């Protein structure tokens, strides 16, 4: 399971690595409109790749999609492991949302550089994420998920705080490498623990609701950073770093220490 999760994270990090780099090059060589057209073309290509995929017929539950979705939300809310993971990562993901807004401003205003450097910084974060996922994917995280997750969230917070204070490109590079590399410490343990602590019959519904919760912090972080960054991108990044610390504290206090293999609990079943 650890290696499969590692491959999953590697593919996501590869996209994070190649996407910003490609966008930065396109904007630097042409303009933003061309970059958006290329992005739309890639989305169409990705959707087309799924046309020939045959998906097994789902098990008939006798309930609507809305009912199944609500069942997943209720299960997540009643499962202390899933609830703790979801809340801690969603709060910490304010950092990601803030980076989307603040990193370009930091590059333009403080480093007096352009889109190429923004793309390079994101690409370096992706490279670090790929390497971290490959290394951690070869190691069993069982029984250590909570500690690894907390360490990863604290590294996220430290990276955001370093970016808020840096005046040099090299320190910004180091911060983005730290943020990217710590993704493996966050998502591999979180996904492994989520899988082991979820009733197999509920896995699909839990994956949907928990993933939505994980990434809800990104648009919220971008919205908050967009307001604060009008006066100070550094303040927005510092506030995001504090959110990362809060996320780590939530993981410590809300995720139970017991990480044994899942045993079906009728109280948590829907």
SVG drawing of the C-alpha trace seen along z (x, -y; Angstrom):
<svg xmlns="http://www.w3.org/2000/svg" viewBox="-33 -48 54 54">
<polyline fill="none" stroke="black" stroke-width="0.4" points="0.0,0.0 2.8,-2.4 4.4,-1.9 1.1,-2.4 0.5,-5.6 4.0,-6.6 3.3,-6.2 0.0,-8.2 1.8,-11.1 4.7,-10.9 2.3,-11.4 0.7,-14.4 4.1,-15.9 5.3,-15.3 2.3,-17.4 3.2,-20.1 6.8,-20.0 6.0,-20.2 3.0,-22.4 4.4,-25.6 7.7,-25.2 5.8,-24.9 3.5,-27.9 6.5,-30.0 8.3,-29.3 5.2,-29.9 4.4,-33.2 8.1,-34.3 8.4,-33.3 4.9,-34.3 2.1,-35.6 -0.4,-34.4 -3.2,-33.8 -1.1,-31.2 -0.3,-29.5 -4.0,-29.3 -4.8,-27.8 -2.1,-25.2 -3.5,-24.5 -7.0,-24.0 -5.6,-21.7 -4.0,-19.6 -7.2,-19.3 -9.0,-18.1 -6.2,-15.6 -6.5,-14.3 -10.3,-13.9 -9.9,-12.2 -7.5,-9.6 -10.4,-8.3 -12.7,-7.7 -11.6,-4.1 -11.4,-3.2 -13.9,-0.6 -15.1,-1.2 -16.8,1.8 -20.4,1.3 -20.8,0.0 -22.5,2.0 -26.2,1.0 -26.9,-0.6 -30.5,-1.6 -29.6,-5.2 -29.0,-8.3 -25.7,-10.0 -26.7,-12.7 -27.5,-10.0 -24.2,-8.2 -22.3,-11.5 -24.1,-12.3 -23.3,-8.8 -19.6,-9.4 -19.7,-12.8 -21.4,-11.3 -18.9,-8.4 -16.0,-10.8 -17.4,-13.0 -17.8,-10.0 -14.4,-8.5 -11.8,-10.2 -8.8,-9.3 -10.5,-10.6 -11.8,-13.6 -8.4,-14.5 -6.6,-14.0 -9.1,-16.0 -9.2,-19.0 -5.4,-19.2 -4.6,-19.0 -7.4,-21.4 -6.2,-24.0 -2.5,-23.6 -3.5,-23.8 -4.1,-27.5 -0.3,-27.6 -0.8,-26.1 -3.6,-28.6 -1.5,-31.5 1.5,-30.4 -0.7,-30.5 -1.3,-34.2 1.9,-35.3 4.7,-33.5 4.4,-35.5 4.1,-38.7 7.2,-37.8 9.1,-37.1 7.9,-40.3 8.2,-42.7 11.1,-41.4 13.3,-39.6 12.4,-41.8 12.1,-38.8 9.5,-37.3 7.2,-34.3 10.2,-32.1 11.4,-32.2 7.9,-31.6 7.7,-28.5 11.1,-27.4 10.3,-27.6 7.1,-25.5 9.0,-23.0 11.7,-22.6 9.0,-22.0 7.6,-19.3 11.0,-17.7 11.5,-17.6 8.0,-16.1 8.8,-13.3 12.0,-12.4 10.5,-12.4 7.6,-10.2 9.9,-7.7 12.0,-7.4 9.2,-7.3 7.1,-5.0 9.7,-2.3 9.3,-2.4 6.3,-1.2 4.6,-4.0 2.4,-1.7 2.3,-2.8 4.2,-6.1 1.6,-7.9 0.7,-10.4 4.3,-11.4 5.2,-11.7 2.1,-13.8 2.9,-16.2 6.5,-16.6 5.4,-17.2 2.9,-19.9 5.5,-21.6 7.9,-21.6 5.2,-23.2 4.7,-25.9 8.5,-26.5 8.8,-26.8 6.0,-29.4 7.5,-31.4 11.0,-31.3 9.4,-32.7 7.8,-35.5 11.2,-36.6 13.6,-35.9 15.3,-38.5 17.3,-36.2 16.4,-33.8 18.5,-31.0 16.6,-31.0 13.3,-31.0 14.5,-28.0 15.4,-26.2 12.0,-27.0 10.2,-25.7 12.3,-22.5 11.4,-22.1 7.7,-22.6 7.7,-20.2 9.7,-17.5 7.5,-17.5 4.4,-16.7 5.5,-13.0 5.5,-13.2 2.0,-14.6 0.1,-12.7 1.6,-9.2 0.9,-8.7 -2.5,-10.4 -3.6,-8.2 -2.3,-5.1 -4.0,-5.7 -7.2,-6.8 -7.3,-3.5 -6.6,-1.4 -9.1,-3.2 -12.0,-3.1 -14.5,-0.3 -13.8,1.1 -17.5,0.8 -17.3,-3.0 -14.0,-3.7 -15.2,-5.3 -17.6,-7.7 -14.9,-8.5 -12.3,-9.2 -14.6,-11.7 -15.6,-13.5 -12.1,-13.5 -10.4,-14.7 -12.8,-17.6 -12.1,-18.4 -8.3,-18.2 -8.2,-20.7 -10.9,-23.0 -8.1,-25.0 -6.6,-25.9 -9.3,-28.3 -9.9,-29.6 -6.2,-30.3 -6.1,-32.0 -9.1,-34.2 -7.5,-35.3 -4.1,-35.8 -5.6,-37.9 -7.0,-40.4 -3.8,-40.5 -1.3,-40.5 -2.7,-43.8 -0.7,-45.4 1.9,-42.8 2.5,-39.3 5.0,-38.6 2.3,-39.0 0.0,-36.7 2.7,-34.0 3.5,-34.5 -0.2,-34.0 -0.3,-30.9 2.7,-29.6 0.8,-30.0 -2.1,-28.1 0.4,-25.3 1.4,-25.2 -2.3,-25.1 -2.8,-22.2 0.1,-20.3 -1.4,-20.9 -4.8,-19.6 -3.1,-16.4 -1.5,-16.0 -4.6,-16.5 -7.3,-15.0 -5.7,-11.9 -5.7,-9.0 -2.3,-7.5 -3.6,-4.0 -2.7,-3.2 -3.5,0.5 -4.9,2.1 -8.6,1.3 -11.2,3.5 -14.8,3.0 -16.6,0.9 -20.4,1.1 -20.7,-2.3 -18.8,-3.9 -20.7,-1.9 -23.4,-3.5"/>
</svg>
